[in-house]
Structures are given as structure tokens and as C-alpha cells.
Amino acid sequence: MIDLLGYGAFFTSTALIFGLIALGLNLQWGLTGLFNVGIAGFVAIGAYSSAILTTPDAADRVGGFGWPILAGWLAAACITALAAAFTGYATLRLKSDYLAITTFGVAVVVQLVALNAQGLTGGPFGVAFIPRPFASLQEHAVAFNFANLAVIASVVLATYLALERLSRSPWGRVLRALREDERAATALGKSAQSYRIQAFAVGGAVMGLAGAVQAHFIGFIAPDNYLPTLTFQVWAMLMVGGSGSNRGAILGAIVVWAIWVGSGSFTAAIVPSDLQARAASLQIVAIGVMLCLILLWRPQGFFGAGRKK
Amino acid sequence: MAAETVLEAQGLTKRFGGVAAVNGMSLSVGKGEILGLIGPNGAGKTTMFDLLAGSVGVSAGTIRLMGRDITGEPAHKRLAGGMARTFQIPRPFPELTLLENMLIARQAQTGERLWANFTAPRRIAAEEAAAKEKALGLLDLVALRRLADEPARVLSGGQRKLLELARVMMADPKVILLDEPAAGVNPALLEVLIARIQEINASGVTFVLIEHNIDMVSRLCSRIVVMAQGALLFQGRPDEVAREPRVIEAYLGGSGA
């Protein structure tokens, strides 16, 4: 029973971190209509930034800054915001599928840098010994898990409230107008370029923060964490929860993560051990099938703004 | 023409590849005037508007708004500078409510700055309340107030034209460029539209009007500029334009000898 509670806290924490990433995507896609398929890259930038800044000295890579965790998180959000703003600036003239393929490329580049710039990122070995909040509680698994859950839930709640305020503000109204008709918004005095870059930066900051929180939650990061599968998962979460809704982003993350984990355990239980590696693909199948079902049943997701006929 | 010039274009040219859609066109609009811009299809009227509004770049020529050279200024700065434009095919934000559509057009809103939403919430709330009041008043004027909280996609074609006009009024412009406001508008709504344009004009706002509805042009405009093949063909009072053989020939598809 205690184990189950601890696992529940662990599961919820992981899902909420995905929810945080989905909140960032919701600002970019749900509100502004920016087709960002480079999520994994921005999460990675945040994770590595905070990891490098907070870890103790390591022999074969830069480091030893030993910053406090909170400072690492803030720095991760700022650095990722800058990287995202730069991506936004470089892609100002690109729309929809062209923007998608470019952001996808950015994420691949980031992942390859993480894999190969050994002196900075530890290369394939990743970064270990990332300080974990409440490390002193580690002896008591349940207390440790719940303390972490409390921290993560607070970060998600604060981000949610800030993003809710922004999406209801005149600033958010301009983003929605740009999503609907960039030319009309420009004629009405809004600089499409400036707001696109801002949307990239704010969404990127949230994704980077999520990456940092996750890195400190697990205590270890490696380039394999930031493959395109991550981007795919987060998109599925936002679609299921309802694009345009911050609550939907969080709920969608929990639902999709539950299906992901559940289908993983399920295949592990029924598939013979020599086929396990191949059966892992069934997880992606499960998400795909569920996405189809939900989009058939409720195309706008759980909380998406329903189009009246 | 005695009044001061509000908007002046000189030698405006726009080439798309080898084609000059607008070719050395000049016009000048006096304060408080309603100037009609007419011409056969393909004469370059809408491109002329795009040039004036900055949504396409100028190949040659200059544009002055109240004496200030705005030729190279980006499109999004022109409304704050005092010049508004509407589109031939109206462009409401379909999923935004009518009220939100109106509020977007307000200029210099504190709440459109990212950080201000956390540092100056009261000022933003006050500005929003004032803007809302103005927006509802303008929606009332064009008989759309009861739809204020509906998404703009529910509007008919004619209502969209009215919304476009009301929307740019949120920015208190000095000059409004109207691209075919009467197209697709039923006769009853058209009367509302003409009455509103006259009222707004009476308050000192200058209009430039592209229109094929000659009846409307004659009623509203004191002076008409006729374009053909990207250049000025003729300008004068409505009755002069109606008698001018070159204008008649351009419309009837003469080879333009």
C-alpha cells in the first residue's frame, strides 16, 4: 500500500512535468498557432542548462558551478527562452509545415550537440549527480516522492496561473488574432514578428523549465531522453486535452502518460521476454489508436473550445 | 482641394516581375474629403491600397501621411499613424467574439505588453473597461451590439463589412481606406453603411473609397479618381467622370488607343 502511494506520487510527478511542457506548447500552438515540432530540443536545452549549472565539478566536462537548484531552474528558463526567441526570429517567414520541419531540425541539432559535445554535456554518458530537491529525505521513499510532488505541483500551478492570466490578457488576445489572420492583425497595428518571437520565447521558457525540473527529479540526464518521441508524446497530450486550454494541457498529459505507462506494463506482462524489445513499439501504437478514438469522439479534445455547428 | 492635404502619393509604382500593377500613380486627398477610386477590374486599385497601407512594398514613389513620409514604414505602424484600411474581402478574426475583434484594433494598449500584465493589472483593467465601452458604442452604431459576444464567423457578408468599418474606428483614424464596402451588401444594410460613412466623415475623418457601385460613389464622393492599367486615367466630379469618353471606353473594354 505504501509502495503504491509512493508510486502514485512518482507517476503524478512525471505526468505533471509533461503537463508543464504541454502548457508551453499550448501557448505556442493553442494560442498563437505556431507549429513547433522541436519541443524535445527546448526541453533538452533547459535540462542541460540547469544540470550543468548546479552539478559539482566533473572531471571531463565543464562544470563545478554548484548553483542552488532554484537558480538553475531560473537560468534554464531564461536560456531556453533566448534559444526559442532566436529560433522564432530565424523562422519569422515560415508558416505551418515549413515551420514544423525547421523546428524539428532545431531539435535534432540540439540532440546531436548533446550527444557529441562531450566537453559540455558529457556526450552519450550524460550528466549525473544532478542535485535533487529534498535529497535528505531519500531514505524515506514515500516522503521523498511526496515532497517532490509538492514542489512539481507548485511549479505547475504557478505556471498555469501565469499562463491563464496571459491568455486572457490583451497580450493573449493579440496572439489569438495572429493565429486567425496575421494580415488583418498587422493592418490593425500589431507587429506579427514581435509577437511571434514573444510566443516562442515564453513557450520555450516553460518547456526549458520543465526540462530542468525533470532533470532534477530524476537526477540524471542523457541525450536519449530528448528524442522526437518526446515531441510526439507532448503533441498527443495537447490534442487529447484540448488545444487552446491550459487545463486541457495538464489533464491531457496525465491521461496520455497513464496510457503510455499502462500499455508499457501491459505489453511487458503478456509478451514473451524475447520479443519485449519489439513489443515496446506497441506503446506508440496504443497512443496512436487512442488519439484516433478521441479525435473521432471529441475532435477538440477534453477542454478544447468546441466549434458550434 | 483648398483644404490641407492629408494623404499624398507621388509616382507610386509596384512591379510584380515584369508587370507593373501600379505604374507611376499619384493622388492627393484633402482633409475631410471622401475620394472615390474607381476603374475597371485589374486597374490596380487594390494594389494601390496595399501600397498605401504598407502591406506590399513600394517599387518606386513616395507616400506622405499628414506631411510625414511613411513610404518605408512597416504596415503595423500605419494605423497608429492615423491611417486605417479595410479589406475587399472582410477579414474578421472568425473565432474571436465581435467584442474581441473590436478591442484588438485599439492602439497603444498597456495590456499588449507581456510584463505589464503582471506589473500593472489595474491600469490594464481600467483601459480595458474604457475600450469595451467604446467598442460597444461602435457596435451599436453598426447594429451589431446584440452579437457582441458571438464569434465573428456567425456574421453575414454584409455584417462583416460593417464590423470592419466599426473595428478600424476603434483606433480613431484620420484617414480610412475602404476597399469595396458595398460589394455583397444587401440594400437595407447598404443604407446603414452609407449613413455611417457620412456620419464619420462629418466628424472630420477622411475617406478613400474603392467602389464599383456607381450610385454609392456618386452619393458619397465629391471627387473621383479613375485608374486604368495601373495609372491615372482621369479625375473630376462624379458628373464629369460619367461623361468622360476615356472612362467609358476603359470600362467598356476599349483597346485604349
Interface residues (C-beta under 8 A of the other chain):
Chain A: A162 R165 L166 S169 P170 W171 R173 V174 R176 A177 E180 D181 R183 A184 A185 T186 A187 L188 G189 K190 S191 A192 Q198 V202 A305
Chain B: A53 S55 P74 A75 H76 K77 R78 L79 A80 A84 R85 F87 R91 P92 F93 P94 E95 L96 E100 L103 I104 A105 Q107 Q109 T110 G111 E112 R113 L114 N117 F118 I124 E128 R167 V168 A171
